[in-house]
Amino acid sequence: MIQTIALNGEWNLKQAGKRATVKAVVPGTVHTGLRAAGRIPDPYYRGNEDRLQWIGEADWIYTRTFHLSRDFLRHEYIALRCEGLDTLATIILNSKEGARSDNMFRTYEFDAARFLKAGSNTIEIRFDSTLPYIRKKQQEHPIPLRGGPHTISGGIGNTTIMTYLAGLRLPDDFEMTLWTSQVLQGLAMKYAIEHWRRNMPRTMGALYWQLNDCWPVASWSSIDYHHRWKALHYMAKRFFSPLLVSGVEDSEKGQVELHVTSDLRESCSEELSWELTTVAGNILARDSKQIAIPAGKNTRAHVLKCRNEIREYGTRDLLLWLNLTADGKQFSDNFVSFASPKHLELADPDIRMKLHEEGDGIYAVLTSSAPALWVWLEIEGLDARYSDNFFHLRPGHPVKVGIMTEPPVLADEIMKRITIRSLKDTYN
């Protein structure tokens, strides 16, 4: 029979290196403990969140005592089970280090018998700030940043965001800065998550922070407080597709590795196709091949040689379009460039749209005369959900988008209010 002693309830909490302690409830957080003890103001009120950033920079220690009987210690196995330690935690039992953790997204269970004694026992859990750890790892393993930095750390400020935007052209105004920063965020996540997915089986999954907002705020969430999808969330539909096609470009070698990543549990066969164009949309090369895709693996399906095209047109005038299809149905598409977006001399795409009602829904079909990157729709005065947004357009490849507005309106009303923009509009 399993005997359980819960260590939930009242603990002592203090900042490492300080003497003052407060009573804190577990399960809980440092913020909730300090707030309940009256040591900090409401972090959700006005600018308090910024003034409380020091909490994340500090190390914190939870301690408490608990009693064990001799009978309890006779059990063959005694485990200490921790169901949520965020993140770099050191567990000390009776002044001896028992275990360490570095992942808040899992449950830990440690063999604790050798550290315990009959009578009163003391447990201490030290939470080290993750920020010094992250900085150290970034120095040890810097991420190559072709096309601008690909990670954004919260709380650093608008200056840092504008520095990161250097990979894109400087936006014309504040509104375009907001839209461009959304594209940048989506690119950051796409760059990282596609890399991790190609890294199977060493990496078998990826999560990003954060999904949504619990109050109106400018944040890195992919869904805002009003449940509206930002650019990242639309991009996530593509880079988290169970079947993913992606490319890894190497300008020096003049090639692109084409990868197909599968999270499916069964093998399948798909057609991988690619089209190399100029920035103006002129087709330079195209081809396709049937490929076998094993279940739960990444496959380097093809190495595309582009040395001649790079020599003739340069890296700034080339775009590579990838598609993965079967029986006429598209499962994944992607886009590769050899240069930063700001170095692409994009032409006026002359985007055209036709709206029509189909069943109970309203659909837009969009076309362009030249490639248009990160095309997005916006309807003035209405909240709207789109079946796709922040997508790419190119000649001969129309995109169909379902539009759901709140409140529902007719297609004629949408046509009066809708605005269609792309990356080029952010700086033109």
C-alpha atoms as one frame of an Amber mdcrd trajectory, in Angstrom:
protein
   0.000   0.000   0.000   1.311   3.443  -0.985   1.553   5.918   1.886   1.652
   9.601   0.978   2.704  12.644   2.973   1.745  15.908   1.271   4.152  18.801
   1.600   1.656  21.327   0.280   0.634  24.177   2.522   2.644  26.791   4.370
   6.353  27.233   3.620   8.876  29.945   4.428  10.059  32.052   1.491  13.042
  34.385   1.285  15.317  35.970  -1.258  18.720  34.290  -1.353  21.261  36.269
   0.623  18.579  38.070   2.647  17.365  37.373   6.185  13.729  38.446   5.925
  11.234  35.622   5.321   7.516  35.512   4.559   4.947  32.762   4.793   4.055
  31.401   1.355   1.564  28.769   0.233   2.603  25.832  -1.961   1.449  25.268
  -4.684   2.205  28.870  -5.501   4.788  31.256  -6.888   7.222  33.788  -5.527
   5.000  36.581  -6.823   1.851  35.236  -5.164   3.739  34.635  -1.919   5.154
  38.154  -1.829   1.798  39.629  -2.828  -0.084  37.735  -0.108   2.465  38.898
   2.459   2.001  42.525   1.382   5.605  42.833   0.199   4.781  43.827  -3.406
   1.887  45.661  -5.094  -0.499  44.064  -7.581   1.764  43.234 -10.558  -1.207
  43.561 -12.944  -1.871  47.193 -12.004  -0.554  49.884 -14.339   3.245  49.858
 -14.580   3.883  47.599 -11.587   5.004  44.729 -13.808   8.030  46.732 -14.970
   8.920  47.750 -11.410   8.839  44.108 -10.271  11.251  42.732 -12.869  13.874
  42.418 -10.106  12.020  39.362  -8.796  12.984  37.372 -11.885  16.597  38.496
 -11.566  16.900  37.211  -7.980  17.302  33.706  -6.505  14.630  32.473  -4.078
  14.522  29.827  -1.351  11.520  27.901  -0.007  11.910  25.961   3.275   9.719
  23.990   5.637   9.935  21.162   8.165   7.988  17.917   8.238   7.813  14.938
  10.588   8.437  11.284   9.702   7.820   8.257  11.885  10.168   5.288  12.149
   7.457   3.108  10.607   7.345   5.341   7.548  11.108   5.050   7.083  10.837
   1.236   6.935   9.269   1.439   3.462  11.372  -0.196   0.757  11.272   2.911
  -1.425  10.630   6.518  -0.437  10.247   9.029  -3.268  10.075  12.787  -3.214
   7.645  13.758  -5.991   7.710  17.311  -7.382   4.970  18.175  -9.839   6.164
  21.608 -10.918   9.552  23.221 -10.269  10.148  26.408 -12.230  12.918  25.985
 -13.512  16.482  25.741 -12.157  15.856  24.179  -8.775  18.141  22.572  -6.196
  16.498  20.360  -3.557  18.231  20.057  -0.184  17.056  17.575   2.424  18.474
  17.895   5.918  21.374  20.046   4.670  22.333  17.576   1.911  21.727  18.147
  -1.778  19.241  15.582  -2.974  18.551  16.512  -6.586  18.450  19.230  -9.222
  15.936  20.070 -11.935  16.028  22.211 -15.067  12.625  21.692 -16.691   9.331
  23.113 -15.427   7.239  21.143 -17.936   7.553  17.748 -16.267   7.169  15.895
 -12.991  10.278  14.808 -11.084  10.516  11.890  -8.666  13.658  11.363  -6.590
  14.837   8.559  -4.300  14.950  10.406  -0.973  15.329   7.632   1.600  19.048
   8.143   2.312  18.504  11.807   3.228  15.633  11.316   5.670  15.481  10.574
   9.409  12.894   9.826  12.056  11.451  12.933  13.629  11.804  16.432  12.250
  13.172  16.883   8.708  13.938  20.053   6.776  13.474  20.544   3.050  14.884
  23.512   1.168  14.266  24.251  -2.512  16.434  26.937  -4.075  15.241  28.489
  -7.324  18.062  30.140  -9.257  17.229  32.930 -11.688  17.219  31.598 -15.234
  18.545  34.831 -16.727  22.281  34.353 -15.933  21.973  30.743 -17.149  20.387
  31.854 -20.428  23.044  34.516 -21.004  25.813  31.988 -20.364  24.296  29.467
 -22.794  23.842  32.142 -25.444  27.537  32.973 -25.190  28.501  29.291 -25.386
  26.162  28.484 -28.290  25.390  31.659 -30.265  22.622  31.326 -32.846  23.616
  32.408 -36.380  21.362  35.344 -37.203  21.072  35.596 -40.989  18.368  38.110
 -41.599  18.436  39.557 -38.086  18.180  38.145 -34.583  15.727  35.320 -34.043
  14.966  35.513 -30.335  13.202  38.177 -28.325  13.535  38.465 -24.544  10.693
  40.149 -22.692  11.288  43.229 -20.602  14.371  44.485 -22.473  12.546  47.372
 -24.136  11.623  49.032 -27.378  15.239  49.822 -28.259  16.044  46.122 -28.462
  12.968  45.426 -30.594  14.001  48.153 -33.036  17.507  46.661 -33.156  16.042
  43.273 -34.031  13.971  44.912 -36.760  17.237  45.701 -38.529  16.737  42.446
 -40.448  13.705  44.094 -42.059  13.395  47.533 -43.610  12.626  50.372 -41.224
   8.835  50.791 -41.089   7.247  54.048 -42.220   5.239  54.790 -39.093   4.151
  53.473 -35.712   1.343  51.323 -37.082   3.658  49.651 -39.586   6.205  49.137
 -36.780   3.589  47.145 -34.892   2.775  44.979 -37.896   6.452  44.490 -38.768
   7.258  43.430 -35.201   4.562  40.756 -35.501   6.206  39.431 -38.659   9.578
  39.497 -36.900   8.211  37.497 -33.982   6.728  34.909 -36.315  10.033  34.625
 -38.165  11.898  34.123 -34.883   9.659  31.243 -33.867   9.639  29.753 -37.365
  13.426  29.805 -37.592  13.858  28.073 -34.244  11.009  25.561 -34.382  11.766
  24.386 -37.919  15.364  23.805 -36.802  14.273  21.806 -33.765  11.829  19.748
 -35.793  14.526  18.924 -38.348  16.687  17.832 -35.409  14.631  14.660 -34.799
  15.138  12.383 -32.917  17.342  14.518 -30.646  14.463  16.967 -30.372  11.026
  15.381 -30.508   8.884  18.429 -29.893   8.803  22.156 -29.258   6.643  24.562
 -27.273   6.652  28.324 -27.392   5.780  30.927 -24.799   3.213  32.333 -24.787
  -0.155  31.366 -26.217  -2.504  34.144 -25.094  -2.994  37.195 -22.902  -5.154
  37.361 -19.777  -5.459  41.162 -19.941  -5.021  43.835 -22.668  -1.282  44.319
 -23.059   1.527  44.514 -25.604   3.211  41.129 -25.238   4.816  38.230 -27.085
   1.637  36.104 -27.018   0.368  34.700 -30.308  -3.302  35.368 -29.408  -4.277
  38.687 -27.870  -6.697  39.376 -25.019  -9.611  39.685 -27.465  -8.843  36.216
 -28.927  -7.487  37.718 -32.148  -4.686  35.790 -33.802  -1.410  37.594 -34.311
   0.999  36.847 -37.153   2.794  34.221 -35.070  -0.325  32.127 -34.577  -1.070
  31.991 -38.291   2.563  31.088 -38.976   2.444  28.428 -36.257  -0.286  26.607
 -38.205   2.307  26.119 -40.926   5.516  25.427 -38.986   3.675  23.027 -36.636
   2.033  21.144 -39.513   2.282  17.362 -38.907   3.988  17.154 -42.304   6.453
  20.009 -42.747   8.593  20.925 -45.739  11.467  23.306 -45.013  14.716  24.450
 -46.553  18.188  25.176 -45.194  20.024  27.543 -47.519  23.808  27.803 -47.858
  24.821  30.682 -50.120  28.514  29.825 -49.990  27.906  26.288 -51.234  25.200
  27.499 -53.578  22.638  24.970 -52.402  19.491  24.409 -50.374  18.784  21.259
 -48.377  15.119  20.316 -48.673  13.761  18.559 -45.579  10.462  16.845 -44.882
   9.579  16.354 -41.214   6.820  13.973 -40.186   5.055  13.733 -36.827   2.689
  11.124 -38.266   2.579   7.616 -36.860   2.432   6.026 -40.292   4.708   6.302
 -43.296   3.392   7.972 -46.431   4.365   9.044 -49.918   4.099  12.663 -51.099
   5.195  14.826 -54.000   7.843  17.397 -53.154   7.967  20.266 -55.637  10.013
  23.443 -55.790  10.159  26.575 -57.899  13.048  29.037 -58.030  12.067  32.558
 -59.088  13.428  36.051 -59.175  12.060  38.640 -56.770   9.929  39.880 -59.664
   8.397  36.416 -60.033  10.164  35.157 -63.159  10.571  31.382 -63.010  14.186
  30.200 -63.312  13.812  26.518 -62.458  11.168  24.112 -61.236  10.996  20.387
 -60.542   9.361  17.760 -58.377   9.952  14.273 -57.069   7.965  11.592 -55.282
   9.386  10.850 -51.874   8.784   8.207 -49.218   8.293   9.802 -45.803   8.966
   7.574 -42.779   6.800   8.043 -39.701   8.124  10.160 -36.837  11.328  11.216
 -38.571  12.987  14.029 -40.460  14.163  13.254 -43.990  16.630  15.239 -46.034
  14.731  14.669 -49.230  16.844  16.585 -51.739  19.784  18.967 -52.135  18.967
  21.660 -54.657  21.978  23.145 -56.477  21.597  26.874 -57.121  25.199  27.960
 -57.669  24.648  29.047 -61.285  21.534  31.087 -60.435  23.269  32.739 -57.468
  26.233  33.632 -59.676  23.959  35.134 -62.350  21.275  36.844 -60.258  22.893
  37.270 -56.845  21.446  36.239 -53.484  19.146  39.262 -53.282  17.133  38.434
 -56.386  16.192  34.813 -55.674  13.197  33.243 -53.958  12.595  29.516 -53.521
   9.064  28.163 -53.102   8.465  24.689 -51.652   5.327  22.529 -51.708   4.395
  19.119 -50.356   1.282  17.606 -51.941  -0.580  14.340 -52.440  -3.549  13.710
 -54.719  -3.797  17.415 -55.442  -4.023  18.370 -51.753  -1.350  20.613 -50.260
  -0.021  19.483 -46.875   2.772  21.989 -46.406   4.361  24.934 -48.205   7.332
  27.113 -47.407   9.566  29.882 -48.653  13.354  30.272 -48.647  15.485  33.299
 -49.444  19.239  33.686 -49.634  19.244  37.208 -48.228  17.619  39.150 -45.407
  14.118  40.412 -46.178  15.388  43.999 -46.091  17.747  43.243 -49.006  14.986
  41.932 -51.275  13.971  44.528 -53.868  10.324  43.532 -53.888   8.199  44.799
 -56.776   4.700  46.209 -56.398   2.681  42.958 -56.167  -0.578  44.551 -57.406
  -2.661  42.297 -55.152  -6.204  41.694 -56.387  -9.058  40.173 -54.409 -12.450
  38.720 -55.234 -15.017  38.035 -52.510 -17.785  35.482 -52.772 -20.243  33.742
 -50.507 -19.999  29.966 -50.351 -22.481  28.089 -48.186 -22.595  29.916 -44.865
 -19.152  31.449 -45.288 -17.453  34.336 -47.074 -14.243  33.684 -48.967 -11.594
  35.885 -50.530  -9.456  34.736 -53.452  -6.236  36.733 -53.752  -3.814  36.949
 -56.657  -0.706  38.999 -57.372   1.405  39.979 -60.374   4.653  39.667 -58.380
   5.692  37.882 -55.176   4.194  39.421 -52.035   5.571  38.359 -48.661   3.526
  38.127 -45.450   0.240  39.302 -46.908  -2.348  40.145 -44.279  -5.995  41.183
 -44.298  -7.593  43.656 -41.925 -11.230  44.761 -41.722 -11.839  48.210 -40.269
 -14.181  48.291 -37.295 -14.734  44.523 -37.145 -13.063  41.649 -35.343 -12.317
  38.915 -37.838 -10.868  35.430 -37.910  -9.257  34.225 -41.120  -8.581  30.694
 -42.295  -5.124  32.010 -43.186  -3.248  35.284 -42.840   0.350  36.499 -43.121
   0.826  34.211 -46.108   2.834  34.611 -49.319   1.462  35.296 -52.801   3.111
  34.768 -56.178   1.933  34.853 -59.779  -0.132  31.846 -60.834  -0.772  30.690
 -57.274  -3.996  32.197 -55.893  -4.755  31.906 -52.178  -8.286  31.323 -50.870
  -9.060  32.710 -47.407 -12.194  32.135 -45.341 -13.368  35.221 -43.432 -15.463
  35.104 -40.243 -16.420  38.476 -38.761 -17.946  39.471 -35.427 -20.640  40.579
 -35.801 -21.372  38.719 -39.067 -21.722  40.986 -42.115 -22.305  40.489 -45.826
 -19.560  40.327 -48.430 -20.420  43.819 -49.739 -19.776  45.313 -46.300 -16.461
  43.486 -45.988 -15.397  44.787 -49.399 -15.966  48.364 -48.210 -13.839  47.927
 -45.085 -11.089  45.472 -45.985  -7.426  46.430 -46.374  -4.817  44.139 -47.899
  -1.149  44.733 -47.181   2.176  42.910 -47.428   5.749  43.418 -46.273   6.382
  45.991 -49.003   3.644  48.216 -47.587   5.459  48.521 -44.258   8.187  50.691
 -45.772   6.698  52.077 -49.003
